[in-house]
Amino acid sequence: MAAKKTATAAAKTTSVGVHRSKVQHLSVLLMKRGISSKGDALKDPQYVTSHTIDTNLLPDSSFYTETQRPKIPKWVDFVEEGLKGNLSIHGTTVSAVLFVEAGGRCFAFTFGFGRNLLKPESIERDFGLKVVLNRVDPENLRSIDLKNFEALTIHTRRQTSRGSTLDTFGINTAQDLLRSVTGNPEDQGFAKRVAGSDGLALAATLTLQDLPQKCVQLLIAYSDTRYKQRFEFVDQLKSVRDPSMIAKLDRALERKLHTKDFTGIYLAPPEPQDWENIESFNYSPDRKQPFTDLAIDDYISVVGQPPTIDDLKKHVIGIIYKGSSHSVKKWTIRDSLVCETTLNGQIFVLSSGDWFEVARNFAERILNRVKELTSSFSLPKAKIGEREASYNERVANQKKYAHMDCKLNNAYGTPIEVCDLFTASKKFIHVKRNRVSATLSHLFAQGVVSAEAFASDERFRKELRRRLQSLDATFLSFVPAADARPVPSEYEVVYAIITKPDPKWPASLPFFSQLNLVNASDRISRMGFRVSLVRIDAT
């Protein structure tokens, strides 16, 4: 019997030796403080099986599995029509999670679909991302996932065929949210490769009993601040994904609505709209009363009482288009709310249904840049209910500006709107009402594209001169001939926003609008054009 135990021990030793030479591919999450390895983070403890752990190998740990019933894939019925006999195919899914305590914190190593066994609110967000940014070789990045929040949220993944620097990926550090990074660590003893977002995927040479020591290394890497040397921009703007924090912010929003404190709160479509074809809006539950524009106080008047978060998720905005007597359900109130609030001294912004955390110094820096763009140049006031097209035509006649209500083709055949108004002082004026961040984002992008086409596209300038010739030939002297390149510094791109008079202007602009304006201004300035911001009072 003793000989048998000795043989078993020897087999384990041999096994350990083999495993030590192998690279293990693991996925690990850091649990929030206060959560232990006793299974506190399990979503449905009654549906998992607990397994006994050898505490000599892994002290303060636990292991759980969940086996789903065998399922026949959906495609089997489709394929069987062309087969003689039946397919005996059944799929079984096994999920597992191994909890390990080290350094006073609990880590969860997940296998299969093990992450689905965990409560989302138990996970420490950005753990994997911070570990990677603190340990990755900045010259050896392989993949980056980004989230861009302009008019519409865009998720992108950029990969390289070999390790490269951050500059290779073309990140806009003021506008792109870094969601995940993959690369090779500077210390290959730490891991061969790492990829991190909330969780961390690492390829490292280790055995099961090495996990507590590896967890301590991961915790040290997570707490490090080395990332600020090369990746400090990740702290400027963060997408809030922690369910408990989202719930706190939603409750703060609910309190503001209950006290009728609408400061920093308004309604806006979460996607670009053709405003010229919109007749009116309405709100559920009572969709009978039409409104010419979106307003949070109009919605509250329809509801009749301060709405709850559940109401905001349930109630819908409807649109009545011109020529139609019926409204079309479009978005929930929750997805259409824009809210800027401060919680525990931290700035948060709700936009298109998502909460974002904004670093205070970043918000101040952006606002200062916007103030620098504010111009003393003025335009006539807009009348109540006056549409942009009518306003532009009236101002063009009144001020003797060229009314550029057209789109010109550039060399690639894409129609581009030059501007709304062109002046003898060589100003390209772009006009929009301050209805929504998405609309203003479109305005800022329009100015960039127009400036690029004017500076570099001979065909575009030729069409522009033809358009000006039909309006007023005197304007031709302000635009060079098609074969002559313009001097950008002689021209100015003016962003003119129609909005209610506000003593806080331009701070009253939504933060994301400010950010998009600064980014557009930087691009236009690099081309040599001057850029300015003008408020058109709506009375």
Number of C-alpha atoms within 10 A of each C-alpha: 6 7 8 9 10 11 12 12 12 12 12 12 12 12 12 15 12 11 15 16 11 13 15 17 15 14 22 24 25 28 26 16 12 10 18 20 20 15 20 15 22 19 17 12 15 7 14 17 12 14 11 9 14 10 11 8 13 17 14 17 23 22 21 21 21 19 13 12 11 11 11 14 10 8 8 14 12 9 11 12 10 8 9 7 8 11 12 7 11 11 10 11 12 13 18 22 26 20 25 23 24 20 14 12 18 23 30 28 21 24 16 14 14 19 22 15 21 20 15 18 16 21 23 17 20 22 23 28 23 28 28 29 31 23 23 25 17 19 16 18 26 22 20 21 17 19 17 16 19 19 21 14 14 11 13 12 13 14 16 14 7 10 18 18 13 17 9 13 16 8 15 13 14 17 19 21 22 22 21 23 25 25 26 24 23 17 12 14 10 19 22 18 21 28 27 25 21 21 25 25 21 24 19 20 18 19 17 12 14 13 18 20 11 16 21 17 15 25 18 13 20 22 12 15 14 16 20 13 10 12 17 13 20 20 14 17 22 19 18 18 16 15 14 13 13 15 12 12 20 17 14 15 21 18 16 17 20 15 9 13 11 14 12 14 21 18 23 25 23 23 15 16 12 8 14 11 11 16 18 18 22 25 26 19 14 13 16 13 12 17 16 12 15 20 16 17 15 17 23 16 11 16 16 9 11 17 17 16 16 10 16 16 16 14 19 22 23 20 21 20 18 12 9 11 9 12 19 15 16 13 20 21 24 22 20 25 24 25 19 20 18 14 11 5 8 11 16 23 22 24 27 21 15 16 21 18 19 20 17 15 10 16 17 12 11 20 20 15 15 22 15 11 20 17 15 10 11 12 14 14 16 22 12 8 10 12 14 17 14 12 16 23 17 16 18 18 11 10 11 14 23 23 22 23 13 13 15 21 18 20 13 9 10 10 13 17 17 26 25 22 21 23 17 15 12 14 20 24 23 24 23 20 20 20 19 25 27 25 23 27 22 15 22 23 20 18 25 19 16 20 25 14 19 21 17 15 18 18 19 24 26 18 16 22 21 13 20 19 13 8 15 13 12 10 19 17 10 18 20 14 15 17 11 10 15 17 13 17 11 13 19 21 25 25 27 23 21 22 20 16 13 12 8 8 14 18 16 15 21 21 20 22 21 24 23 25 23 21 19 20 26 15 17 22 18 10 17 17 20 18 23 21 23 21 26 20 17 17 13
